Amino acid sequence: MSALLEVQNLTKTFGGVSAVDGCSFTVGEGTVTALIGPNGSGKTTVFNLVTGYLPADSGTVGFSGREVTGMSPIRLYQRGLSRTFQQARVFPELTVQENLVVAGGWSFRELFGRRVSRADRIRAGELLEEFRLDRVADLTAAELSWGQRKLLEFAALLMSDPRLVLLDEPTAGVNPVLIDTMESHIRARHAGGTTFLVVEHDMSFVMRLCDPVIVLDRGSPIATGTPEQVQSDPRVLDAYLGE
């Protein structure tokens, strides 16, 4: 299995406190890889470094065989690396359908000038139907529930047909029905060839969906393996029990 994402010795400090410390790991193409760890272990900071939202103090990020360290989020998005956030980032004043069209790369001028291609409108319609958001397509994103906004953010990033999707706490604050919905969409996209890296606190979600699992503690990996292996690793148990 070839590595789609390669993280080597990433380091990031804030005010003298090391948030990420010599962090190295790979994400194999075609996997659903989990990145877990106690609170404050550096998971979201790693996501921000990998996706260009924070500059690393040192270390490198490679994607699809090319170094992309320091590349802007929009360039990474164009290359096929996309992410979600703990707080879903959508355009609240736009309708659900318009959020998808904008995510497809169309400017606001093109959007409101009705120059968006028929193909992208069809693509947006397919995703709305797939995510069962078609019935709220004409509502603004601000009118959606928390869970629906998470689904909309996920659907929107799929407009670009990404190769690698980083999901930051996809089930946080989401009811059990929508958790099942989110899981089914991840499984369906994975079956279609999309690779995932998932930060998640819901361990039952991680253990039934992800393989391999990477465990962070104090900014660096302490264990990598199958869900069963990391669950029984003494280093992992110590990290969580000492939280």
N, C-alpha and C positions, 0 to 999 in steps of 0.2 A: 504494500500500500504506500503510495507516494504522499509526501507531506504537502498539503496545500498552504498551510500557514506555519512559518518557522519563527519562533521568538527566541532570541539569543541574548542572555545577560542584560535584560532590561532593568534599569535602575531609575528611581524617581524619589526625590526627597522634598519635603515641605517643611520649611523652617527648621531644618536640621533633623527632622524625623523621617526615617526611611519608610516610605509607603510600599515601594517595590524594590526588592534587593536582589540583583543578579538573577532575575527570573528567566528561565529557559524552558520551553516546551514546544511540541509540535502538534498540529491538528491534521490527522490523516484525511485525505480526500475521500468523500463518501461516508464519513462518520457523523454521529451525533455525539460530540464530546462535551462533557460537563467540566466546568471550572467551579469548584466549591471550596469552602473554607469558613472558619469562624468570622464573626463580625470584625471588621477592621483588618482582615488578612490581605487586602489589596486587590480584590477581584475587579471591582469597577474601575479602579485606577489602571489596571492592566488593559481593560477594554478601551479606556480613553487613550492610552498610549498606542495601542494597536491600530485604532481607527482615526488617529490624527487629531483628536480633540485636546490632547496634551502633548507637549514635547518631552521626550525622554532625556534624562541627564546623560545616559550612556546606553549602549546596547543597540541591537538591530531587529527589524521586523522584515521578514520575507513573505511574499504572497505570490503563489503560482510561479515560483522559481525566480522571482525578481525582488531585489531589495526595495522596500517602499517606506523605509524609516523616514518619518517627518512629512510624508505626503499628506496633502489636505484631505479632509473627509469627502469632499465632492469628487476629487480625482480617484480616491479609493472606491467610491460608489460607482463611478463610471467603469472601473476595472472589474467590478463584480464582488466587492466586499462591502456589505451593508450591516447596519445594526439597529436595534431598538434600544429604548431607554427605560429605566425604572418608572419614570413619569412619562407616559406616552406623549410623544411630540407629534402633534397634528396641527393643522391650521384651523383654529376654532371658528373663524368667521366664514370659512368656505364650507360648501356642502360636502357630504361624504364622497360623492362622485368626483367633485372638483379636487379633493385631496388626492385621489388616485391619479387624476390626469396631471396635476402638478408634479407628482412623484415620478411620472413618466418622462420628465425632462422638459415639459412645456412651460414657457414663461407665463406670468399673469396676463401680459398683453395678449399673447396668443390664446390663452384660456378664455378671456372675456371677449376677445375678438372673434371667437368661434372659428379659429383656424386650426384647431386640433384635428389631427388626421382621423379618418373613420376607423382605421385599424386600432389606434390607441383608445378610442371610445369603446370599441368592441372588447378590447383587452380589459379595460376598466370594468365593463359590464360583466364579463366572465368572472373576474375576481370578486365583485360585489355579490354575485350569485353564489360563488363557491364559499364565501365567508358569511353568507346569509345576512348580508348588509343591504341587499337590493331593496328591501322594503323601507329602509331609512335613507335611501340614496339622496333624496332631496332635502333632508334635514341638515342643518349645520353640525359640524363636529362638536360644537359646544353643547348641543342638545343630547348627545349620546351618554350612555352610562360609562362608568370607569372601564368595565370589561369590554364594552363595544369600542371604546377608543383604543384599547390595546389591540383588538382585532383589526381595526382600521389601520393602525400604524404598521402592523405586520403585513397586511394586504398591500399597503402602499409601497413598501420596499420591494415587494415581489414584482412590481411593474417593470423593474429593471432586469429581471431574470438573473439575480445574483448567484455566484458560485458558492459563496460563503456568507452565512448569516450569523451574526452575533446577537444573541437574545439575552438581555439584561433583566433578570427577574420577571419572566413572562407571566407567571401566575400570581404575582404579588397583588393582593387586594381583589382578586378575581374569585367569583363564586364557583363552587364545584362543577356546575354544568359547563361554564365557560372554560374551566381548566381542561375538562375532557375535550371540548371543542378545539382548544389551542393544541392539545397533544395530537389530536387526529390530523390537524393541518400540518404540524411538523412531520408526522409520520408520512403523510401523503407527499409532501415536498421532498423529504429524504428519499422516498422510493423513486421519485423522479430525477434524482441525481444531485440535489442540493446538499451541501455540507453545513453542519451547524456546530457552533460553540455556544454553550448555554451556561450562564450564571444563574443559580437558582438555590433558594433556601429550602424548598419543599423536597425533602429527601425521598419520599415515596415516588414523586414525579421523576426525579433524577434516576433512581434505581430501576425503574421500569422502562425508561426511555433511552438513557445514555450509556454509551460504551465506546471509548474508555472514559474514566473519571480522573481528573487531575485535582489534587488537593493542595491548596495554598495555605501557608501559615506564615505570618510576619513578612509577607511580600515575596515569598519564594516557594516553589513546589516542594512538598515533603513526601508525596506518594503519587503514583500513577498506576492504574490497573483497571480491571473489571470492577463493576459495582461490588461484587462479593469480596474481591481482594481488598479494596480500600475500606470496606465496612469492618474488616477484621484486623486491619493494620494497627499495631499499638501506637505508632506515631500519630495516626489520625485520631484515634480515641483520646490520646493525651491532649492534642490540640483543641478538640471540642470540649472535653471535660474541664480544661483549664481556661475556657473562654471567660 
